[in-house]
Amino acid sequence: MNYLTALVAVMLPAGAMAQAVQTTVEPLVPAQGTVLDVQAEGRTTRVPDLATIRAGVVSQAPTAAAALSDNAQRMARVIAALKRAGIAPRDLATSNVGLSPQYRYTEGQAPAITGYQATNTVTIRFREVARAGGVLDALVAQGANQIDGPNLSIDQPEAALNEARADAVKQARARAELYAGAAGMKVVRIVSIAETGQDAGGPGPQPVFMARAMAADAKTEIAPGEKDVTVSVSVRFLLQ
């Protein structure tokens, strides 16, 4: 069963070339066979080896300058703690800096500014997921009061994706054999394979780490678990 795709260019008068018609010719189906289209998903698992966390400092003060100054000092302590923990510069990036007035609302009166709020947030990548919890506790001790995450993912997923691709084709072949047997036929060959989707084990729904009072015997732990790596394929078979 051979499939041909052709682009047919229609000759048009001068000045009308922009209206050239593009036609797709559907693959031809040989008379001696039956076509079976199968969708399948291949799957493998990996333990996440990368955790991404956002840590920030929120400061409030009567003036904008005071809010920014306090925020800068506290964030400097947070950054220093991250460097002491061995976080490489490539794994630490500022993601947001903000300053906004805070208002008091009174019925019948215009809003009155009561102070200012400054925020500074960094994104941190942990390449040793097991150490992430301890570093988070240290950040809270150094003044971080806004922490979101972790987002767990696989740093280099290509090998896992290839395993899932091979499994997807295997699953499609098994399904094709099932259909062919039920119809009293046999699978002759694969005509085409198309990858229709993939999940490289990226971040799922994001849990939230809540800053809390530090107790001597209370430590934050990050459990990486396992991530599913999946690939979806559409495979066309020729049956006889």
QUISUL-V703912 format. One record per residue. N is the residue number from 1. RES is the residue in one small letter. PSI is psi in degrees with one decimal (NA if undefined). Layout:
n res psi
N RES PSI
N RES PSI
This chain:
n res psi
1 m 107.9
2 n 139.7
3 y 130.5
4 l 135.7
5 t 123.5
6 a 146.9
7 l 118.0
8 v 115.8
9 a 120.7
10 v 128.5
11 m 125.0
12 l 158.8
13 p 158.1
14 a 140.5
15 g -8.5
16 a 14.9
17 m -29.3
18 a -14.8
19 q 20.2
20 a 137.9
21 v 132.7
22 q 121.0
23 t 134.2
24 t 124.2
25 v 121.0
26 e 147.3
27 p 139.4
28 l 141.3
29 v 117.7
30 p 145.6
31 a -23.1
32 q 5.4
33 g 171.2
34 t 137.1
35 v 135.4
36 l 122.4
37 d 127.9
38 v 132.6
39 q 134.2
40 a 157.3
41 e 127.6
42 g 151.2
43 r 143.5
44 t 173.9
45 t 153.3
46 r 150.2
47 v 123.5
48 p 137.5
49 d 14.7
50 l 126.4
51 a 131.0
52 t 128.0
53 i 141.8
54 r 124.6
55 a 136.2
56 g 167.7
57 v 128.9
58 v 125.8
59 s 144.2
60 q 141.2
61 a 163.3
62 p -29.6
63 t 158.5
64 a -42.1
65 a -42.0
66 a -39.3
67 a -44.4
68 l -41.3
69 s -47.0
70 d -40.9
71 n -42.3
72 a -41.7
73 q -42.5
74 r -38.6
75 m -33.3
76 a -39.6
77 r -36.9
78 v -46.7
79 i -42.0
80 a -39.4
81 a -37.8
82 l -41.5
83 k -40.1
84 r -30.0
85 a -2.0
86 g 14.9
87 i 123.0
88 a 150.0
89 p -35.1
90 r -18.3
91 d 13.1
92 l 121.0
93 a 137.9
94 t 129.0
95 s -19.1
96 n 137.1
97 v 129.5
98 g 155.4
99 l 127.2
100 s 145.4
101 p 151.5
102 q 136.2
103 y 152.1
104 r 128.7
105 y 125.0
106 t 133.0
107 e 130.5
108 g 0.8
109 q 156.7
110 a 146.3
111 p 139.3
112 a 134.0
113 i 125.5
114 t -11.6
115 g -167.8
116 y 149.4
117 q 126.2
118 a 139.6
119 t 147.5
120 n 123.1
121 t 137.9
122 v 150.0
123 t 128.7
124 i 131.5
125 r 125.3
126 f 120.1
127 r -4.6
128 e 92.7
129 v -37.1
130 a -24.8
131 r -9.1
132 a -42.4
133 g -45.1
134 g -37.9
135 v -38.2
136 l -43.2
137 d -40.2
138 a -36.8
139 l -41.7
140 v -39.7
141 a -27.6
142 q 4.2
143 g -5.0
144 a 127.1
145 n 15.3
146 q 106.8
147 i 127.7
148 d 139.9
149 g -166.5
150 p 154.0
151 n 116.5
152 l 135.6
153 s 177.4
154 i 126.2
155 d -47.2
156 q 90.2
157 p -1.2
158 e -41.0
159 a -40.8
160 a -39.2
161 l -39.7
162 n -37.4
163 e -42.8
164 a -35.8
165 r -46.1
166 a -40.2
167 d -36.7
168 a -43.9
169 v -39.3
170 k -43.7
171 q -40.3
172 a -41.9
173 r -43.3
174 a -39.5
175 r -38.9
176 a -41.2
177 e -38.2
178 l -49.0
179 y -42.9
180 a -44.5
181 g -40.8
182 a -29.0
183 a 3.9
184 g 30.8
185 m -175.5
186 k 154.5
187 v 125.1
188 v -50.1
189 r 168.8
190 i 132.7
191 v -42.6
192 s 154.1
193 i 131.4
194 a 130.0
195 e 124.8
196 t -6.1
197 g 160.5
198 q 152.9
199 d 109.8
200 a 20.5
201 g 32.3
202 g -178.0
203 p 136.9
204 g -153.2
205 p 131.5
206 q 117.3
207 p 163.2
208 v 129.4
209 f 121.4
210 m 127.5
211 a 138.2
212 r 170.4
213 a 136.3
214 m 119.1
215 a 152.2
216 a -33.4
217 d 10.8
218 a 117.5
219 k 142.1
220 t 132.2
221 e 139.6
222 i 118.8
223 a 112.4
224 p -30.1
225 g -148.7
226 e 151.1
227 k 136.5
228 d 132.9
229 v 121.7
230 t 151.8
231 v 132.7
232 s 138.7
233 v 155.9
234 s 119.7
235 v 131.5
236 r 126.4
237 f 152.8
238 l 124.2
239 l 148.5
240 q NA
